[in-house]
Amino acid sequence: MTNPENQAKECYVELLGGIVSLSHGPDGPYPVIVPCPGLLLQVDGISYDTEVAVKIGDEIVITPENEERPGAWALELSKDGLLAEVHIMPSMSITRTVIDITRSPRLILQVLEGIERYSPVQLDKLMSALRKEGITVGVDLTVVSAILAAKEAAKFIIARGIPPVQGQDAAVEILFEQEARRQREVRPDAIMDFRTRFEYSAAREGQILVRKTPRVMGRDGQTVRGEPIFAKEPIDVELVAGDGVKLHEQAEQLMATAPGRPVVILRQKSLRVDIKPDMLVSGDVDLRSGNVSFVGDITIQGDVTAGFSVWAGGNVKVRGVAENSHVQACSGVAVVGNVISSQVVAGPPPGLMRTFMPILREIEKDIRTVHLAIEQLKKRIPANKQSLAGRLVGTLIDQRLVGFMERLRSLSRELKKLDRRLINLFGADVLTILAAFLEDNNGAGRTEGHLLELSRTISTLQNRLEEIAAQNAHITARNVINSTLVSTGDISIINGGCYNSWLQAGGKIVVQGVVRGGEIKAGADVVVRELGSESGVTTSISVPTQAKVHIGTAWDNSVVVVGARHFRFDQKQTGVTLYLVDGNLVVK
């Protein structure tokens, strides 16, 4: 409805109560109406969605557009079939009302919306959908009212299946890993059987080695459609009796039928135990094996893993890697793989000969003195009383020897400081014999027989020390990383290099690769393909006066010390040999 007044000079348009009033001069300008979504603007029967100028006499109609937005819902099943859910997006009813706007030359229409939401689900259609999907198990009718009244987007669990109850896998308990490891005591004059001399996780005949807990079967479940969900079959572990082991099927146990060292072979679905007399470690040195200790040679088929140690009175060969571990052998150590954050020691402990040989020589001299005194006494007394001379050992020691007993006590103290396994190499009863000889302070209980036993022990100890010192101790490895290597003999790094490590050898050191970071100390020549790095990381080599150092490539900031002479590279050099001539360092 338009205002018939056509003489007004003011230009405006007004919307009150749904009625449009306007005014303008005879020749304009004309007021403008700007439409908005939700309202239908018609001028003289023509609909406009952009602004339009109006004038007196136009038929202007503004109509609110109410709207019905249908919602949606769906019945969905989980992949495992255990849940049925109703997903709802609610329906909306939108009612619009035109907002009054006072006079303006540019009238921007506005609308007020009223929104009502309601569930799009109808009971009969919901039940029909359940029947169509075949959902019969675990239907929860208590949520139906919530579904029918839902006014917001939501998910409702309308049915739950029966989940399967999983069984328990069979479990095995390896009992012999808890047994103490000890070195078999072998007398110096006994013949050593290498198959039985080392009692490592030793088992006695009739000992239970492994106990099995049988598997527990589970219970099948159902989907919401009533389909079965089969419980996963629990893993069973077959106990396999190897050499020297018997299987008790009813008790599900493995029992040792012979003494020896138990070895486990664990596969995916079986566990086998063999009784082995030798010291071949078939896998890694880890929780299953524990720390490995043996007086002879040890071969490890796998790795020496973090936190574990290997000790051998002979050689050690590791076919894998040594990582964050300790490997020590009185003879050689060969690591086929890499040595990483580990300590590797080959040869007797440093200072072993310096500590014991002087004491042993003095004790040996003392014993000869007492023997000589006994022989002199036997020449002076009647034949029927010569046994008395052998009973005067304590008196002769007190009269002829100053400090003899203290030297024995010192020897005992020093031996007790050593690794027990090293003492066993000397003879397991050495400490016992020393303690027995020292026990009688008055000397009344000491006889010539005791002195002879002590003499044999001291002689054996000397021989064993000399044997250990004479062994060709050496270390070989592929790569050495953040580790310490100490050998009384040579060290060879084959087809690899040393990184941030400390190497010390009584003999030569040969590195076929790079030495980058750390320090090398050798008692003989050193051969290195590459020393240091282009970034100038500090790397050093030290050798005695008579030794030579051969370097393929030396980077700046690398240091070589020959005797008391020191040389630091200040630039890259290749094919360098360093040695002393008349006390002067030659670099060529």
Beta strands, then each sheet from edge to edge (+ up, - down):
strand 1: 12-16
strand 2: 19-23
strand 3: 32-34
strand 4: 39-43
strand 5: 46-48
strand 6: 52-53
strand 7: 60-64
strand 8: 67-69
strand 9: 72-77
strand 10: 83-89
strand 11: 91-98
strand 12: 101-104
strand 13: 106-108
strand 14: 111-118
strand 15: 154-160
strand 16: 171-174
strand 17: 182-183
strand 18: 198-199
strand 19: 208-213
strand 20: 221-222
strand 21: 228-229
strand 22: 238-241
strand 23: 245-248
strand 24: 253-256
strand 25: 261-266
strand 26: 270-276
strand 27: 280-281
strand 28: 292-294
strand 29: 298-300
strand 30: 309-312
strand 31: 316-318
strand 32: 322-323
strand 33: 326-329
strand 34: 333-335
strand 35: 338-340
strand 36: 343-346
strand 37: 474-477
strand 38: 479-481
strand 39: 484-487
strand 40: 490-493
strand 41: 498-505
strand 42: 509-522
strand 43: 526-531
strand 44: 539-543
strand 45: 549-554
strand 46: 558-562
strand 47: 565-568
strand 48: 573-581
strand 49: 584-587
sheet 1: 2+ 1- 12+
sheet 2: 6+ 3- 13-
sheet 3: 5+ 4- 7+
sheet 4: 8+ 11- 14+
sheet 5: 9+ 10- 15+
sheet 6: 16+ 19- 24+ 23-
sheet 7: 17+ 18-
sheet 8: 20+ 21-
sheet 9: 22+ 26+ 25-
sheet 10: 27+ 29+ 31+ 34+ 37+ 40+ 42+ 41+ 38+ 35+ 32+
sheet 11: 27+ 29+ 31+ 34+ 37+ 40+ 42+ 43+ 45+ 48- 49+
sheet 12: 27+ 29+ 31+ 34+ 37+ 40+ 42+ 44+ 46+ 47-
sheet 13: 27+ 29+ 31+ 34+ 37+ 40+ 42+ 41+ 39+ 36+ 33+ 30+ 28+
end
